[in-house]
Amino acid sequence: MRLLENEIYLSDLDTVCGLDLPWQELDGKSIMISGATGMIGSTLIDVLMRRNRRMEERNAGKQPYPGCRIIALGRNEEKAKARFEEYWEDPCFSFVRCDINDRQGLTGSLDGAGRMHGDSAMTVDYVFHAASNTHPVAYANDPIGTVVTNIIGLDNLLSFASEHGCRRFLFASSNEIYGENRGDVELFDEAYCGYIDCNTMRAGYPESKRAGEALCQAYLRQKDLDVVIPRFTRSFGPTLLR
C-alpha cells in the first residue's frame, strides 16, 4: 500500500491542514525544499499538496485557488518520482534534480527549471533546507558528505535565496548542537553549548550543524536574509526512511 492510500496517514495530514495557522501567507507562493524525499521534507510536501487540493475542492465553481508551488530538490529523480507519483503531473509540484553542493550546477538547474515555467529565472519565496544525513550510521559512514551538505550545501542555498529575493529561509538544525551536558546545569536553554569532541567520526554532524547555524547568522547580519532555525529532536514517523 502506498503511503497516500493509508487512511491513518491521510487523517494525520488533514489534522495538520486544519491547524489554526496563517496558511494564507502561502497562497500563491513558491516553497523550495531540499532533502525532498527525506522524512521531514516528504511529509511537508504531503501536507502542502494535501492543503492545495482541499482548497481547490472548497473553491470549486468559485475563483480559482492560487495554490502554493512546491519545488522539490533531490539527486535521484527515479526515487522522487516513485515517492511523489501522485503529484508528478500537478502544476503546483515540480522536481529539480541537482546536487546542492555544486553551486554552479544548482543555480543552472534551478534557473533552467524556472525558464521551463515561463520565468526568466527561478523565483522562490521560501526555502526549507532539510537535506542532511541524520542517522548516526549514515553520518559515520559518510562523514565528508554530512559536513559538506550541512555547510557547503547550506551556503549555496543561502546564496541563492539571498540573490533571488527569498522572503524567509529555514535551516533544519538539530538538538545535537547542544553537545554533552557539562554537568554545570540540570536543565539548559537554547543558548547552552555543551561539550563536543571534534576528533570522533560522528562529530561531523553536530559540528557542521553548529557551523551551519553560524553561517545562517552571518547571512542574517550581512545579507539581511530572514533566517529561522528549528532544532529538530528525536523525529520519527511513517515517512522515516528504512
C-alpha positions as CSV (number, residue, x, y, z in Angstrom):
1,M,0.0,0.0,0.0
2,R,1.3,3.5,-0.9
3,L,1.5,5.9,2.0
4,L,-1.1,8.3,0.5
5,E,-3.5,5.4,0.5
6,N,-3.2,4.9,4.2
7,E,-6.2,6.3,6.0
8,I,-4.3,7.0,9.2
9,Y,-1.6,8.9,7.4
10,L,-4.2,10.9,5.4
11,S,-6.1,11.7,8.7
12,D,-2.8,13.0,10.2
13,L,-2.3,15.2,7.1
14,D,-5.8,16.6,7.4
15,T,-5.2,17.3,11.1
16,V,-2.2,19.4,10.3
17,C,-4.0,21.1,7.4
18,G,-6.8,22.0,9.9
19,L,-4.5,23.7,12.4
20,D,-5.1,27.4,13.1
21,L,-2.1,28.7,11.2
22,P,-1.7,31.6,8.9
23,W,-1.9,29.3,5.8
24,Q,-3.0,32.3,3.6
25,E,0.6,33.5,3.8
26,L,1.5,30.6,1.5
27,D,-1.2,31.2,-1.1
28,G,0.3,31.8,-4.5
29,K,3.9,31.5,-3.1
30,S,6.7,29.1,-4.0
31,I,8.4,26.9,-1.5
32,M,11.7,25.2,-2.3
33,I,12.5,22.1,-0.2
34,S,15.9,20.4,-0.2
35,G,16.0,16.8,1.0
36,A,12.6,16.4,-0.5
37,T,12.4,12.6,-0.3
38,G,13.6,12.5,3.3
39,M,11.4,12.0,6.3
40,I,10.7,15.7,7.1
41,G,10.8,17.1,3.6
42,S,8.4,14.5,2.1
43,T,5.9,15.0,5.0
44,L,6.0,18.7,4.5
45,I,5.3,18.2,0.8
46,D,2.4,15.9,1.5
47,V,0.9,18.4,3.9
48,L,1.2,21.3,1.5
49,M,-0.1,19.4,-1.5
50,R,-3.0,18.0,0.6
51,R,-4.0,21.5,1.5
52,N,-3.7,22.7,-2.1
53,R,-6.2,20.0,-3.2
54,R,-8.5,20.6,-0.3
55,M,-8.7,24.3,-1.1
56,E,-9.2,23.5,-4.8
57,E,-12.2,21.4,-3.8
58,R,-13.5,24.0,-1.5
59,N,-13.3,26.7,-4.1
60,A,-14.9,24.6,-6.9
61,G,-17.0,26.8,-9.0
62,K,-15.6,30.0,-7.5
63,Q,-12.5,32.0,-8.1
64,P,-9.5,29.6,-8.8
65,Y,-7.4,28.9,-5.7
66,P,-3.8,30.1,-6.1
67,G,-2.1,27.1,-4.5
68,C,1.4,27.2,-3.2
69,R,4.0,25.9,-5.6
70,I,6.4,23.2,-4.4
71,I,9.9,23.0,-5.8
72,A,11.4,19.7,-4.6
73,L,15.2,19.3,-4.8
74,G,16.9,15.9,-4.9
75,R,19.7,13.9,-6.6
76,N,17.6,10.9,-7.6
77,E,14.8,11.6,-10.0
78,E,13.7,7.9,-10.0
79,K,13.3,7.8,-6.3
80,A,11.5,11.1,-6.2
81,K,9.1,10.0,-8.9
82,A,8.2,6.9,-7.0
83,R,7.7,8.9,-3.8
84,F,5.7,11.7,-5.4
85,E,3.9,9.8,-8.1
86,E,0.5,11.4,-7.1
87,Y,1.9,14.9,-7.7
88,W,4.2,14.4,-10.6
89,E,1.9,16.0,-13.2
90,D,0.4,18.5,-10.8
91,P,1.2,22.1,-12.0
92,C,1.9,23.1,-8.3
93,F,4.6,20.5,-8.0
94,S,8.0,20.3,-9.7
95,F,11.1,18.2,-9.1
96,V,14.5,19.6,-9.8
97,R,17.3,17.1,-10.0
98,C,20.5,18.7,-8.6
99,D,23.3,18.4,-6.2
100,I,23.1,21.3,-3.7
101,N,26.8,21.0,-3.0
102,D,27.6,22.1,-6.6
103,R,26.8,25.8,-6.7
104,Q,27.1,26.3,-10.5
105,G,25.1,23.2,-11.2
106,L,22.5,24.1,-8.6
107,T,22.0,27.6,-10.0
108,G,21.8,26.3,-13.6
109,S,19.3,23.6,-12.7
110,L,17.0,26.0,-10.8
111,D,17.1,28.8,-13.4
112,G,16.6,26.2,-16.1
113,A,13.5,24.9,-14.2
114,G,12.3,28.5,-13.9
115,R,12.5,29.0,-17.6
116,M,10.5,25.9,-18.2
117,H,7.7,27.5,-16.2
118,G,7.9,30.7,-18.3
119,D,10.1,32.7,-16.0
120,S,13.5,34.2,-16.9
121,A,14.9,32.7,-13.7
122,M,13.7,30.7,-10.7
123,T,11.7,32.7,-8.2
124,V,11.4,31.4,-4.7
125,D,9.5,32.8,-1.7
126,Y,10.6,30.3,0.9
127,V,13.4,27.8,1.3
128,F,13.3,24.8,3.6
129,H,16.8,23.2,3.8
130,A,16.2,19.7,5.1
131,A,18.9,17.8,3.2
132,S,21.3,16.1,5.5
133,N,22.4,12.7,6.8
134,T,20.7,12.4,10.1
135,H,21.1,8.8,11.2
136,P,24.3,8.0,13.2
137,V,25.1,5.2,10.8
138,A,24.7,7.5,7.8
139,Y,26.9,10.3,9.1
140,A,29.5,7.8,10.4
141,N,29.7,6.1,7.0
142,D,29.7,9.3,5.0
143,P,31.3,12.0,7.3
144,I,32.5,14.1,4.4
145,G,29.1,14.2,2.7
146,T,27.5,15.1,6.0
147,V,29.8,18.0,6.7
148,V,29.7,19.3,3.1
149,T,25.9,19.3,2.9
150,N,25.5,21.0,6.2
151,I,27.9,23.8,5.4
152,I,28.7,24.0,1.6
153,G,25.2,22.9,0.5
154,L,23.7,25.3,3.0
155,D,25.9,28.2,1.8
156,N,24.9,27.5,-1.8
157,L,21.2,27.6,-0.9
158,L,21.6,30.7,1.3
159,S,23.4,32.5,-1.5
160,F,20.7,31.5,-4.0
161,A,17.9,32.7,-1.6
162,S,19.7,36.0,-0.9
163,E,20.2,36.7,-4.6
164,H,16.7,35.7,-5.6
165,G,14.7,37.8,-3.1
166,C,13.6,34.9,-0.9
167,R,11.2,36.0,1.9
168,R,12.4,33.5,4.5
169,F,14.9,30.7,4.8
170,L,14.6,27.8,7.2
171,F,17.6,25.7,8.2
172,A,16.7,22.4,9.8
173,S,19.2,22.1,12.6
174,S,19.3,19.5,15.4
175,N,19.4,19.1,19.2
176,E,22.8,17.6,18.6
177,I,24.3,21.1,18.6
178,Y,23.9,21.3,22.4
179,G,26.6,18.6,22.8
180,E,27.0,16.8,26.1
181,N,25.9,18.4,29.3
182,R,28.9,19.7,31.0
183,G,27.4,18.9,34.4
184,D,27.0,22.5,35.3
185,V,23.2,22.7,35.0
186,E,20.3,20.2,35.2
187,L,18.2,22.0,32.5
188,F,19.5,24.2,29.8
189,D,18.1,26.7,27.3
190,E,18.7,27.4,23.7
191,A,21.8,29.4,24.4
192,Y,23.5,26.4,26.1
193,C,26.5,24.9,24.4
194,G,27.8,21.6,25.8
195,Y,30.9,19.6,25.0
196,I,31.6,18.0,21.6
197,D,34.7,16.0,20.9
198,C,35.5,17.1,17.4
199,N,38.0,14.3,16.9
200,T,35.4,11.5,16.5
201,M,33.8,10.1,13.4
202,R,30.3,11.2,14.4
203,A,31.3,14.7,15.4
204,G,31.0,15.9,11.8
205,Y,27.2,16.1,12.2
206,P,26.8,18.2,15.4
207,E,29.9,20.4,14.5
208,S,28.6,21.1,11.0
209,K,25.1,21.9,12.3
210,R,26.8,24.4,14.7
211,A,28.8,25.9,11.8
212,G,25.6,25.9,9.7
213,E,23.8,27.9,12.3
214,A,26.7,30.4,12.5
215,L,26.6,30.7,8.7
216,C,22.8,31.5,8.9
217,Q,23.5,34.2,11.4
218,A,26.2,35.6,9.0
219,Y,23.7,35.8,6.2
220,L,21.1,37.4,8.5
221,R,23.6,40.1,9.5
222,Q,25.5,40.7,6.3
223,K,22.8,40.0,3.6
224,D,19.7,40.8,5.7
225,L,18.2,37.4,4.8
226,D,15.4,36.4,7.1
227,V,16.5,33.0,8.5
228,V,14.9,30.8,11.1
229,I,16.5,27.7,12.7
230,P,14.3,25.0,14.3
231,R,16.3,22.3,16.1
232,F,14.6,19.0,15.5
233,T,14.8,16.4,18.2
234,R,14.2,12.7,18.0
235,S,11.9,13.0,15.0
236,F,10.2,9.8,13.7
237,G,7.1,8.8,11.8
238,P,5.7,6.9,8.9
239,T,7.9,8.7,6.4
240,L,11.1,7.5,8.2
241,L,13.5,6.1,5.6
242,R,14.5,2.4,6.1
